[in-house]
Every structure is written in structure tokens, then in C-alpha cells.
Amino acid sequence: MAKWEYATAPVLVHATKQILDNWGEDGWELVQIVPSPANPENVVAYFKREKAEGRRKNGSRKWARPYPRWPLR
């Protein structure tokens, strides 16, 4: 059975595609986007990716960054 890891991230509405593309390049799949509880004009994205063998408990690998590059490329 597959094991998953999850992440949440705020998404700037003026750069949505760029932000989602960055997460996708790092192996994250978008699960859902919802309005931010703090400010409904902003949105929060929920991502998942399958845990890979050799990944540490916190999701990082020795040779790869655990989360997408920030700020945007």
C-alpha cells in the first residue's frame, strides 16, 4: 500500500500557475484549493506525493530539497 506525505501552501492569486507548476515539478500533486480561513480573497492549496524510499521522516532527502523553491523562479 502506498504511503503519502502532505503539504499545504498559500497561493497568490496573481501567480497561481507559476506556484502550482513549481510544486508539480517537485513531485507534488494538487489535491484541493480552498479559500483561506484568515482571508477569503486568498487561497490555500493542499498537495500530496507518494513517500519515496530513502526519504527521511520529515520528507526531505539528502540530495533534494523537501519543498519547492521559494520565491518563485
PDB file of N, CA, C and O in Angstrom:
ATOM      1  N   MET A   1       0.834  -1.172   0.000  1.00  0.00           N
ATOM      2  CA  MET A   1       0.000   0.000   0.000  1.00  0.00           C
ATOM      3  C   MET A   1       0.885   1.243   0.000  1.00  0.00           C
ATOM      4  O   MET A   1       1.882   1.302   0.720  1.00  0.00           O
ATOM      5  N   ALA A   2       0.527   2.213  -0.790  1.00  0.00           N
ATOM      6  CA  ALA A   2       1.300   3.452  -0.893  1.00  0.00           C
ATOM      7  C   ALA A   2       1.166   4.272   0.385  1.00  0.00           C
ATOM      8  O   ALA A   2       0.113   4.287   1.023  1.00  0.00           O
ATOM      9  N   LYS A   3       2.249   4.952   0.748  1.00  0.00           N
ATOM     10  CA  LYS A   3       2.234   5.891   1.876  1.00  0.00           C
ATOM     11  C   LYS A   3       2.418   7.274   1.299  1.00  0.00           C
ATOM     12  O   LYS A   3       3.190   7.465   0.359  1.00  0.00           O
ATOM     13  N   TRP A   4       1.717   8.234   1.856  1.00  0.00           N
ATOM     14  CA  TRP A   4       1.698   9.588   1.315  1.00  0.00           C
ATOM     15  C   TRP A   4       2.208  10.588   2.332  1.00  0.00           C
ATOM     16  O   TRP A   4       2.116  10.379   3.542  1.00  0.00           O
ATOM     17  N   GLU A   5       2.744  11.670   1.818  1.00  0.00           N
ATOM     18  CA  GLU A   5       3.054  12.834   2.645  1.00  0.00           C
ATOM     19  C   GLU A   5       2.266  14.002   2.086  1.00  0.00           C
ATOM     20  O   GLU A   5       1.951  14.041   0.896  1.00  0.00           O
ATOM     21  N   TYR A   6       1.949  14.954   2.953  1.00  0.00           N
ATOM     22  CA  TYR A   6       1.062  16.052   2.572  1.00  0.00           C
ATOM     23  C   TYR A   6       1.708  17.393   2.909  1.00  0.00           C
ATOM     24  O   TYR A   6       2.555  17.488   3.797  1.00  0.00           O
ATOM     25  N   ALA A   7       1.289  18.420   2.183  1.00  0.00           N
ATOM     26  CA  ALA A   7       1.769  19.776   2.435  1.00  0.00           C
ATOM     27  C   ALA A   7       0.648  20.760   2.125  1.00  0.00           C
ATOM     28  O   ALA A   7      -0.215  20.493   1.288  1.00  0.00           O
ATOM     29  N   THR A   8       0.671  21.884   2.799  1.00  0.00           N
ATOM     30  CA  THR A   8      -0.247  22.979   2.490  1.00  0.00           C
ATOM     31  C   THR A   8       0.576  24.215   2.184  1.00  0.00           C
ATOM     32  O   THR A   8       1.676  24.390   2.709  1.00  0.00           O
ATOM     33  N   ALA A   9       0.037  25.069   1.331  1.00  0.00           N
ATOM     34  CA  ALA A   9       0.761  26.283   0.966  1.00  0.00           C
ATOM     35  C   ALA A   9      -0.220  27.371   0.557  1.00  0.00           C
ATOM     36  O   ALA A   9      -1.209  27.093  -0.123  1.00  0.00           O
ATOM     37  N   PRO A  10       0.048  28.618   0.969  1.00  0.00           N
ATOM     38  CA  PRO A  10      -0.773  29.716   0.464  1.00  0.00           C
ATOM     39  C   PRO A  10      -0.449  29.928  -1.014  1.00  0.00           C
ATOM     40  O   PRO A  10       0.696  29.757  -1.434  1.00  0.00           O
ATOM     41  N   VAL A  11      -1.447  30.296  -1.787  1.00  0.00           N
ATOM     42  CA  VAL A  11      -1.248  30.520  -3.219  1.00  0.00           C
ATOM     43  C   VAL A  11      -1.662  31.948  -3.547  1.00  0.00           C
ATOM     44  O   VAL A  11      -2.798  32.351  -3.295  1.00  0.00           O
ATOM     45  N   LEU A  12      -0.739  32.696  -4.104  1.00  0.00           N
ATOM     46  CA  LEU A  12      -1.039  34.066  -4.519  1.00  0.00           C
ATOM     47  C   LEU A  12      -1.856  34.024  -5.803  1.00  0.00           C
ATOM     48  O   LEU A  12      -1.432  33.410  -6.782  1.00  0.00           O
ATOM     49  N   VAL A  13      -3.000  34.657  -5.815  1.00  0.00           N
ATOM     50  CA  VAL A  13      -3.892  34.534  -6.961  1.00  0.00           C
ATOM     51  C   VAL A  13      -3.297  35.131  -8.229  1.00  0.00           C
ATOM     52  O   VAL A  13      -3.694  34.746  -9.329  1.00  0.00           O
ATOM     53  N   HIS A  14      -2.368  36.050  -8.105  1.00  0.00           N
ATOM     54  CA  HIS A  14      -1.769  36.643  -9.309  1.00  0.00           C
ATOM     55  C   HIS A  14      -0.636  35.780  -9.885  1.00  0.00           C
ATOM     56  O   HIS A  14      -0.107  36.084 -10.953  1.00  0.00           O
ATOM     57  N   ALA A  15      -0.261  34.693  -9.168  1.00  0.00           N
ATOM     58  CA  ALA A  15       0.819  33.826  -9.657  1.00  0.00           C
ATOM     59  C   ALA A  15       0.448  32.354  -9.488  1.00  0.00           C
ATOM     60  O   ALA A  15       1.322  31.516  -9.266  1.00  0.00           O
ATOM     61  N   THR A  16      -0.822  32.039  -9.591  1.00  0.00           N
ATOM     62  CA  THR A  16      -1.309  30.685  -9.325  1.00  0.00           C
ATOM     63  C   THR A  16      -0.608  29.636 -10.174  1.00  0.00           C
ATOM     64  O   THR A  16      -0.102  28.651  -9.635  1.00  0.00           O
ATOM     65  N   LYS A  17      -0.567  29.821 -11.477  1.00  0.00           N
ATOM     66  CA  LYS A  17       0.024  28.819 -12.369  1.00  0.00           C
ATOM     67  C   LYS A  17       1.491  28.590 -12.046  1.00  0.00           C
ATOM     68  O   LYS A  17       1.947  27.448 -11.998  1.00  0.00           O
ATOM     69  N   GLN A  18       2.214  29.644 -11.830  1.00  0.00           N
ATOM     70  CA  GLN A  18       3.643  29.536 -11.548  1.00  0.00           C
ATOM     71  C   GLN A  18       3.888  28.773 -10.237  1.00  0.00           C
ATOM     72  O   GLN A  18       4.783  27.931 -10.163  1.00  0.00           O
ATOM     73  N   ILE A  19       3.100  29.069  -9.219  1.00  0.00           N
ATOM     74  CA  ILE A  19       3.250  28.397  -7.931  1.00  0.00           C
ATOM     75  C   ILE A  19       2.922  26.912  -8.068  1.00  0.00           C
ATOM     76  O   ILE A  19       3.673  26.062  -7.591  1.00  0.00           O
ATOM     77  N   LEU A  20       1.800  26.600  -8.717  1.00  0.00           N
ATOM     78  CA  LEU A  20       1.397  25.203  -8.874  1.00  0.00           C
ATOM     79  C   LEU A  20       2.389  24.429  -9.737  1.00  0.00           C
ATOM     80  O   LEU A  20       2.665  23.261  -9.463  1.00  0.00           O
ATOM     81  N   ASP A  21       2.924  25.063 -10.771  1.00  0.00           N
ATOM     82  CA  ASP A  21       3.942  24.416 -11.607  1.00  0.00           C
ATOM     83  C   ASP A  21       5.192  24.076 -10.793  1.00  0.00           C
ATOM     84  O   ASP A  21       5.769  23.003 -10.968  1.00  0.00           O
ATOM     85  N   ASN A  22       5.612  24.980  -9.907  1.00  0.00           N
ATOM     86  CA  ASN A  22       6.788  24.725  -9.065  1.00  0.00           C
ATOM     87  C   ASN A  22       6.571  23.511  -8.169  1.00  0.00           C
ATOM     88  O   ASN A  22       7.450  22.657  -8.050  1.00  0.00           O
ATOM     89  N   TRP A  23       5.424  23.438  -7.551  1.00  0.00           N
ATOM     90  CA  TRP A  23       5.127  22.285  -6.696  1.00  0.00           C
ATOM     91  C   TRP A  23       5.079  21.007  -7.542  1.00  0.00           C
ATOM     92  O   TRP A  23       5.603  19.974  -7.125  1.00  0.00           O
ATOM     93  N   GLY A  24       4.465  21.067  -8.710  1.00  0.00           N
ATOM     94  CA  GLY A  24       4.369  19.898  -9.582  1.00  0.00           C
ATOM     95  C   GLY A  24       5.724  19.400 -10.034  1.00  0.00           C
ATOM     96  O   GLY A  24       5.943  18.191 -10.108  1.00  0.00           O
ATOM     97  N   GLU A  25       6.642  20.310 -10.338  1.00  0.00           N
ATOM     98  CA  GLU A  25       7.986  19.921 -10.756  1.00  0.00           C
ATOM     99  C   GLU A  25       8.714  19.156  -9.654  1.00  0.00           C
ATOM    100  O   GLU A  25       9.600  18.347  -9.931  1.00  0.00           O
ATOM    101  N   ASP A  26       8.338  19.415  -8.413  1.00  0.00           N
ATOM    102  CA  ASP A  26       8.980  18.739  -7.290  1.00  0.00           C
ATOM    103  C   ASP A  26       8.207  17.500  -6.848  1.00  0.00           C
ATOM    104  O   ASP A  26       8.455  16.957  -5.771  1.00  0.00           O
ATOM    105  N   GLY A  27       7.270  17.055  -7.687  1.00  0.00           N
ATOM    106  CA  GLY A  27       6.601  15.790  -7.433  1.00  0.00           C
ATOM    107  C   GLY A  27       5.323  15.865  -6.622  1.00  0.00           C
ATOM    108  O   GLY A  27       4.757  14.830  -6.267  1.00  0.00           O
ATOM    109  N   TRP A  28       4.855  17.073  -6.320  1.00  0.00           N
ATOM    110  CA  TRP A  28       3.638  17.235  -5.530  1.00  0.00           C
ATOM    111  C   TRP A  28       2.426  17.289  -6.455  1.00  0.00           C
ATOM    112  O   TRP A  28       2.458  17.936  -7.502  1.00  0.00           O
ATOM    113  N   GLU A  29       1.349  16.595  -6.052  1.00  0.00           N
ATOM    114  CA  GLU A  29       0.090  16.595  -6.787  1.00  0.00           C
ATOM    115  C   GLU A  29      -0.914  17.465  -6.032  1.00  0.00           C
ATOM    116  O   GLU A  29      -1.082  17.326  -4.820  1.00  0.00           O
ATOM    117  N   LEU A  30      -1.573  18.356  -6.754  1.00  0.00           N
ATOM    118  CA  LEU A  30      -2.588  19.210  -6.146  1.00  0.00           C
ATOM    119  C   LEU A  30      -3.805  18.370  -5.802  1.00  0.00           C
ATOM    120  O   LEU A  30      -4.324  17.641  -6.646  1.00  0.00           O
ATOM    121  N   VAL A  31      -4.260  18.476  -4.553  1.00  0.00           N
ATOM    122  CA  VAL A  31      -5.440  17.749  -4.101  1.00  0.00           C
ATOM    123  C   VAL A  31      -6.653  18.669  -4.104  1.00  0.00           C
ATOM    124  O   VAL A  31      -7.726  18.296  -4.578  1.00  0.00           O
ATOM    125  N   GLN A  32      -6.473  19.881  -3.568  1.00  0.00           N
ATOM    126  CA  GLN A  32      -7.597  20.803  -3.448  1.00  0.00           C
ATOM    127  C   GLN A  32      -7.094  22.216  -3.204  1.00  0.00           C
ATOM    128  O   GLN A  32      -6.025  22.419  -2.628  1.00  0.00           O
ATOM    129  N   ILE A  33      -7.877  23.187  -3.648  1.00  0.00           N
ATOM    130  CA  ILE A  33      -7.641  24.589  -3.317  1.00  0.00           C
ATOM    131  C   ILE A  33      -8.897  25.102  -2.637  1.00  0.00           C
ATOM    132  O   ILE A  33     -10.007  24.903  -3.132  1.00  0.00           O
ATOM    133  N   VAL A  34      -8.717  25.770  -1.491  1.00  0.00           N
ATOM    134  CA  VAL A  34      -9.851  26.295  -0.731  1.00  0.00           C
ATOM    135  C   VAL A  34      -9.563  27.739  -0.334  1.00  0.00           C
ATOM    136  O   VAL A  34      -8.401  28.143  -0.279  1.00  0.00           O
ATOM    137  N   PRO A  35     -10.607  28.525  -0.055  1.00  0.00           N
ATOM    138  CA  PRO A  35     -10.381  29.888   0.442  1.00  0.00           C
ATOM    139  C   PRO A  35      -9.636  29.844   1.777  1.00  0.00           C
ATOM    140  O   PRO A  35      -9.858  28.953   2.596  1.00  0.00           O
ATOM    141  N   SER A  36      -8.767  30.802   1.978  1.00  0.00           N
ATOM    142  CA  SER A  36      -8.021  30.893   3.225  1.00  0.00           C
ATOM    143  C   SER A  36      -8.968  31.244   4.376  1.00  0.00           C
ATOM    144  O   SER A  36      -9.821  32.118   4.222  1.00  0.00           O
ATOM    145  N   PRO A  37      -8.831  30.579   5.519  1.00  0.00           N
ATOM    146  CA  PRO A  37      -9.685  30.921   6.653  1.00  0.00           C
ATOM    147  C   PRO A  37      -9.431  32.340   7.160  1.00  0.00           C
ATOM    148  O   PRO A  37     -10.341  32.999   7.663  1.00  0.00           O
ATOM    149  N   ALA A  38      -8.192  32.802   7.025  1.00  0.00           N
ATOM    150  CA  ALA A  38      -7.836  34.138   7.508  1.00  0.00           C
ATOM    151  C   ALA A  38      -8.322  35.241   6.572  1.00  0.00           C
ATOM    152  O   ALA A  38      -8.697  36.324   7.020  1.00  0.00           O
ATOM    153  N   ASN A  39      -8.312  34.961   5.276  1.00  0.00           N
ATOM    154  CA  ASN A  39      -8.699  35.972   4.298  1.00  0.00           C
ATOM    155  C   ASN A  39      -9.291  35.261   3.081  1.00  0.00           C
ATOM    156  O   ASN A  39      -8.541  34.682   2.294  1.00  0.00           O
ATOM    157  N   PRO A  40     -10.601  35.287   2.907  1.00  0.00           N
ATOM    158  CA  PRO A  40     -11.242  34.569   1.799  1.00  0.00           C
ATOM    159  C   PRO A  40     -10.801  35.011   0.401  1.00  0.00           C
ATOM    160  O   PRO A  40     -11.077  34.318  -0.579  1.00  0.00           O
ATOM    161  N   GLU A  41     -10.121  36.155   0.298  1.00  0.00           N
ATOM    162  CA  GLU A  41      -9.619  36.596  -1.005  1.00  0.00           C
ATOM    163  C   GLU A  41      -8.376  35.821  -1.413  1.00  0.00           C
ATOM    164  O   GLU A  41      -8.003  35.831  -2.586  1.00  0.00           O
ATOM    165  N   ASN A  42      -7.729  35.152  -0.469  1.00  0.00           N
ATOM    166  CA  ASN A  42      -6.559  34.319  -0.743  1.00  0.00           C
ATOM    167  C   ASN A  42      -6.991  32.860  -0.722  1.00  0.00           C
ATOM    168  O   ASN A  42      -8.061  32.527  -0.211  1.00  0.00           O
ATOM    169  N   VAL A  43      -6.156  31.997  -1.278  1.00  0.00           N
ATOM    170  CA  VAL A  43      -6.470  30.571  -1.288  1.00  0.00           C
ATOM    171  C   VAL A  43      -5.313  29.762  -0.703  1.00  0.00           C
ATOM    172  O   VAL A  43      -4.165  30.206  -0.683  1.00  0.00           O
ATOM    173  N   VAL A  44      -5.650  28.572  -0.232  1.00  0.00           N
ATOM    174  CA  VAL A  44      -4.668  27.638   0.310  1.00  0.00           C
ATOM    175  C   VAL A  44      -4.736  26.367  -0.523  1.00  0.00           C
ATOM    176  O   VAL A  44      -5.821  25.860  -0.805  1.00  0.00           O
ATOM    177  N   ALA A  45      -3.581  25.858  -0.912  1.00  0.00           N
ATOM    178  CA  ALA A  45      -3.515  24.634  -1.708  1.00  0.00           C
ATOM    179  C   ALA A  45      -3.058  23.479  -0.827  1.00  0.00           C
ATOM    180  O   ALA A  45      -2.186  23.632   0.028  1.00  0.00           O
ATOM    181  N   TYR A  46      -3.664  22.331  -1.057  1.00  0.00           N
ATOM    182  CA  TYR A  46      -3.290  21.087  -0.377  1.00  0.00           C
ATOM    183  C   TYR A  46      -2.673  20.163  -1.417  1.00  0.00           C
ATOM    184  O   TYR A  46      -3.255  19.913  -2.472  1.00  0.00           O
ATOM    185  N   PHE A  47      -1.477  19.656  -1.098  1.00  0.00           N
ATOM    186  CA  PHE A  47      -0.731  18.803  -2.017  1.00  0.00           C
ATOM    187  C   PHE A  47      -0.435  17.458  -1.358  1.00  0.00           C
ATOM    188  O   PHE A  47      -0.445  17.333  -0.133  1.00  0.00           O
ATOM    189  N   LYS A  48      -0.171  16.449  -2.204  1.00  0.00           N
ATOM    190  CA  LYS A  48       0.302  15.167  -1.704  1.00  0.00           C
ATOM    191  C   LYS A  48       1.312  14.609  -2.692  1.00  0.00           C
ATOM    192  O   LYS A  48       1.306  14.952  -3.874  1.00  0.00           O
ATOM    193  N   ARG A  49       2.179  13.742  -2.183  1.00  0.00           N
ATOM    194  CA  ARG A  49       3.073  12.966  -3.036  1.00  0.00           C
ATOM    195  C   ARG A  49       3.381  11.672  -2.305  1.00  0.00           C
ATOM    196  O   ARG A  49       3.371  11.611  -1.075  1.00  0.00           O
ATOM    197  N   GLU A  50       3.653  10.647  -3.085  1.00  0.00           N
ATOM    198  CA  GLU A  50       3.956   9.352  -2.503  1.00  0.00           C
ATOM    199  C   GLU A  50       5.305   9.419  -1.817  1.00  0.00           C
ATOM    200  O   GLU A  50       6.263   9.981  -2.347  1.00  0.00           O
ATOM    201  N   LYS A  51       5.365   8.837  -0.631  1.00  0.00           N
ATOM    202  CA  LYS A  51       6.649   8.782   0.075  1.00  0.00           C
ATOM    203  C   LYS A  51       7.577   7.868  -0.695  1.00  0.00           C
ATOM    204  O   LYS A  51       7.225   6.742  -1.044  1.00  0.00           O
ATOM    205  N   ALA A  52       8.757   8.371  -0.949  1.00  0.00           N
ATOM    206  CA  ALA A  52       9.744   7.582  -1.691  1.00  0.00           C
ATOM    207  C   ALA A  52      10.673   6.878  -0.711  1.00  0.00           C
ATOM    208  O   ALA A  52      10.916   7.370   0.390  1.00  0.00           O
ATOM    209  N   GLU A  53      11.179   5.745  -1.113  1.00  0.00           N
ATOM    210  CA  GLU A  53      12.144   5.036  -0.293  1.00  0.00           C
ATOM    211  C   GLU A  53      13.377   5.915  -0.150  1.00  0.00           C
ATOM    212  O   GLU A  53      13.813   6.541  -1.117  1.00  0.00           O
ATOM    213  N   GLY A  54      13.927   5.964   1.022  1.00  0.00           N
ATOM    214  CA  GLY A  54      15.109   6.783   1.252  1.00  0.00           C
ATOM    215  C   GLY A  54      14.786   8.190   1.711  1.00  0.00           C
ATOM    216  O   GLY A  54      15.695   8.957   2.029  1.00  0.00           O
ATOM    217  N   ARG A  55      13.524   8.544   1.753  1.00  0.00           N
ATOM    218  CA  ARG A  55      13.150   9.866   2.218  1.00  0.00           C
ATOM    219  C   ARG A  55      13.106   9.842   3.746  1.00  0.00           C
ATOM    220  O   ARG A  55      12.645   8.866   4.338  1.00  0.00           O
ATOM    221  N   ARG A  56      13.569  10.878   4.365  1.00  0.00           N
ATOM    222  CA  ARG A  56      13.573  10.958   5.821  1.00  0.00           C
ATOM    223  C   ARG A  56      12.159  11.132   6.348  1.00  0.00           C
ATOM    224  O   ARG A  56      11.236  11.406   5.580  1.00  0.00           O
ATOM    225  N   LYS A  57      11.984  10.976   7.650  1.00  0.00           N
ATOM    226  CA  LYS A  57      10.656  11.114   8.248  1.00  0.00           C
ATOM    227  C   LYS A  57      10.065  12.498   8.014  1.00  0.00           C
ATOM    228  O   LYS A  57       8.847  12.629   7.890  1.00  0.00           O
ATOM    229  N   ASN A  58      10.900  13.537   7.950  1.00  0.00           N
ATOM    230  CA  ASN A  58      10.382  14.892   7.748  1.00  0.00           C
ATOM    231  C   ASN A  58      10.132  15.198   6.267  1.00  0.00           C
ATOM    232  O   ASN A  58       9.784  16.328   5.924  1.00  0.00           O
ATOM    233  N   GLY A  59      10.306  14.211   5.394  1.00  0.00           N
ATOM    234  CA  GLY A  59      10.007  14.398   3.976  1.00  0.00           C
ATOM    235  C   GLY A  59      11.193  14.795   3.119  1.00  0.00           C
ATOM    236  O   GLY A  59      11.087  14.826   1.893  1.00  0.00           O
ATOM    237  N   SER A  60      12.331  15.102   3.750  1.00  0.00           N
ATOM    238  CA  SER A  60      13.469  15.565   2.964  1.00  0.00           C
ATOM    239  C   SER A  60      14.359  14.400   2.537  1.00  0.00           C
ATOM    240  O   SER A  60      14.311  13.311   3.109  1.00  0.00           O
ATOM    241  N   ARG A  61      15.155  14.660   1.537  1.00  0.00           N
ATOM    242  CA  ARG A  61      16.175  13.719   1.101  1.00  0.00           C
ATOM    243  C   ARG A  61      17.513  14.409   1.257  1.00  0.00           C
ATOM    244  O   ARG A  61      17.594  15.637   1.276  1.00  0.00           O
ATOM    245  N   LYS A  62      18.539  13.626   1.365  1.00  0.00           N
ATOM    246  CA  LYS A  62      19.869  14.222   1.489  1.00  0.00           C
ATOM    247  C   LYS A  62      20.233  15.014   0.245  1.00  0.00           C
ATOM    248  O   LYS A  62      20.922  16.029   0.333  1.00  0.00           O
ATOM    249  N   TRP A  63      19.773  14.557  -0.916  1.00  0.00           N
ATOM    250  CA  TRP A  63      20.210  15.144  -2.184  1.00  0.00           C
ATOM    251  C   TRP A  63      19.161  16.036  -2.832  1.00  0.00           C
ATOM    252  O   TRP A  63      19.412  16.593  -3.901  1.00  0.00           O
ATOM    253  N   ALA A  64      17.992  16.188  -2.215  1.00  0.00           N
ATOM    254  CA  ALA A  64      16.940  17.001  -2.837  1.00  0.00           C
ATOM    255  C   ALA A  64      16.284  17.872  -1.782  1.00  0.00           C
ATOM    256  O   ALA A  64      16.238  17.508  -0.607  1.00  0.00           O
ATOM    257  N   ARG A  65      15.783  19.005  -2.197  1.00  0.00           N
ATOM    258  CA  ARG A  65      15.082  19.872  -1.258  1.00  0.00           C
ATOM    259  C   ARG A  65      13.686  19.291  -0.996  1.00  0.00           C
ATOM    260  O   ARG A  65      13.070  18.740  -1.908  1.00  0.00           O
ATOM    261  N   PRO A  66      13.182  19.406   0.238  1.00  0.00           N
ATOM    262  CA  PRO A  66      11.911  18.782   0.569  1.00  0.00           C
ATOM    263  C   PRO A  66      10.709  19.515  -0.005  1.00  0.00           C
ATOM    264  O   PRO A  66       9.663  18.899  -0.210  1.00  0.00           O
ATOM    265  N   TYR A  67      10.824  20.798  -0.267  1.00  0.00           N
ATOM    266  CA  TYR A  67       9.693  21.571  -0.767  1.00  0.00           C
ATOM    267  C   TYR A  67      10.146  22.413  -1.956  1.00  0.00           C
ATOM    268  O   TYR A  67      11.344  22.631  -2.136  1.00  0.00           O
ATOM    269  N   PRO A  68       9.229  22.874  -2.748  1.00  0.00           N
ATOM    270  CA  PRO A  68       9.587  23.645  -3.946  1.00  0.00           C
ATOM    271  C   PRO A  68      10.385  24.908  -3.617  1.00  0.00           C
ATOM    272  O   PRO A  68      10.371  25.417  -2.497  1.00  0.00           O
ATOM    273  N   ARG A  69      11.067  25.376  -4.630  1.00  0.00           N
ATOM    274  CA  ARG A  69      11.844  26.604  -4.486  1.00  0.00           C
ATOM    275  C   ARG A  69      10.911  27.768  -4.139  1.00  0.00           C
ATOM    276  O   ARG A  69       9.807  27.884  -4.670  1.00  0.00           O
ATOM    277  N   TRP A  70      11.380  28.609  -3.248  1.00  0.00           N
ATOM    278  CA  TRP A  70      10.621  29.819  -2.926  1.00  0.00           C
ATOM    279  C   TRP A  70      11.623  30.891  -2.675  1.00  0.00           C
ATOM    280  O   TRP A  70      12.567  30.617  -1.935  1.00  0.00           O
ATOM    281  N   PRO A  71      11.536  32.057  -3.192  1.00  0.00           N
ATOM    282  CA  PRO A  71      10.457  32.576  -4.028  1.00  0.00           C
ATOM    283  C   PRO A  71      10.446  31.928  -5.403  1.00  0.00           C
ATOM    284  O   PRO A  71      11.315  31.126  -5.743  1.00  0.00           O
ATOM    285  N   LEU A  72       9.461  32.290  -6.165  1.00  0.00           N
ATOM    286  CA  LEU A  72       9.273  31.691  -7.483  1.00  0.00           C
ATOM    287  C   LEU A  72      10.472  31.949  -8.366  1.00  0.00           C
ATOM    288  O   LEU A  72      11.186  32.940  -8.216  1.00  0.00           O
ATOM    289  N   ARG A  73      10.671  31.025  -9.294  1.00  0.00           N
ATOM    290  CA  ARG A  73      11.803  31.170 -10.240  1.00  0.00           C
ATOM    291  C   ARG A  73      11.561  32.314 -11.172  1.00  0.00           C
ATOM    292  O   ARG A  73      12.393  32.594 -12.035  1.00  0.00           O
TER     293      ARG A  73
END
